[in-house]
Amino acid sequence: MFKGIAAMDAGEMVRYAIKGLKQDRFEILPGFRSTLKFVSRVAPQFMLNLLSKPVVKMLTQTKGN
């Protein structure tokens, strides 16, 4: 994964999904995904710039090889 971002444990993910299904949620957003969705609606360009930085960095490293 990316530096500084830990993957969610599979068991925690399943618990989160089951909880969402029991609550009859239309959309289940685990972890900080709900925050990302909210911010992307409030400030879409900011989120696009923020989330594209790691991609640009990876692409420049790939092109340099």
C-alpha positions as CSV (number, residue, x, y, z in Angstrom):
1,M,0.0,0.0,0.0
2,F,1.0,3.6,0.3
3,K,3.3,4.9,2.9
4,G,1.4,6.0,6.0
5,I,-1.8,4.3,5.0
6,A,-2.6,1.0,6.7
7,A,-5.0,-1.5,5.2
8,M,-8.1,-2.3,7.2
9,D,-8.1,-5.7,8.8
10,A,-10.3,-8.2,7.0
11,G,-12.2,-9.1,10.2
12,E,-12.9,-5.4,10.9
13,M,-14.0,-4.9,7.4
14,V,-16.5,-7.8,7.6
15,R,-17.9,-6.5,10.9
16,Y,-18.3,-3.0,9.4
17,A,-20.1,-4.5,6.4
18,I,-22.4,-6.7,8.5
19,K,-23.3,-3.7,10.7
20,G,-24.2,-1.7,7.6
21,L,-26.3,-4.5,6.2
22,K,-28.2,-4.8,9.4
23,Q,-28.9,-1.1,9.4
24,D,-30.1,-1.5,5.8
25,R,-27.7,1.1,4.5
26,F,-27.7,1.8,0.8
27,E,-24.0,2.5,0.8
28,I,-21.4,1.2,3.2
29,L,-18.3,3.3,3.5
30,P,-15.7,1.8,5.8
31,G,-13.0,3.7,7.7
32,F,-12.4,7.2,6.6
33,R,-14.2,6.7,3.2
34,S,-17.3,8.6,4.4
35,T,-15.1,11.6,5.2
36,L,-13.5,11.4,1.8
37,K,-16.9,11.3,0.1
38,F,-18.1,14.3,2.1
39,V,-15.0,16.4,1.5
40,S,-15.0,15.5,-2.2
41,R,-18.5,16.9,-2.5
42,V,-17.6,20.1,-0.6
43,A,-14.3,20.7,-2.2
44,P,-13.9,18.4,-5.2
45,Q,-10.8,20.1,-6.7
46,F,-9.0,20.0,-3.4
47,M,-9.6,16.3,-3.1
48,L,-8.6,15.6,-6.7
49,N,-5.3,17.5,-6.0
50,L,-4.7,15.7,-2.7
51,L,-5.5,12.2,-4.0
52,S,-3.5,12.7,-7.3
53,K,-0.2,13.5,-5.6
54,P,0.8,9.9,-4.8
55,V,-0.2,8.9,-8.3
56,V,1.9,11.6,-9.9
57,K,4.8,10.6,-7.6
58,M,4.5,7.0,-8.6
59,L,4.4,7.9,-12.3
60,T,7.5,10.0,-12.1
61,Q,9.4,7.2,-10.4
62,T,8.2,4.7,-13.0
63,K,9.2,7.0,-15.9
64,G,12.6,7.5,-14.4
65,N,13.5,3.8,-14.5
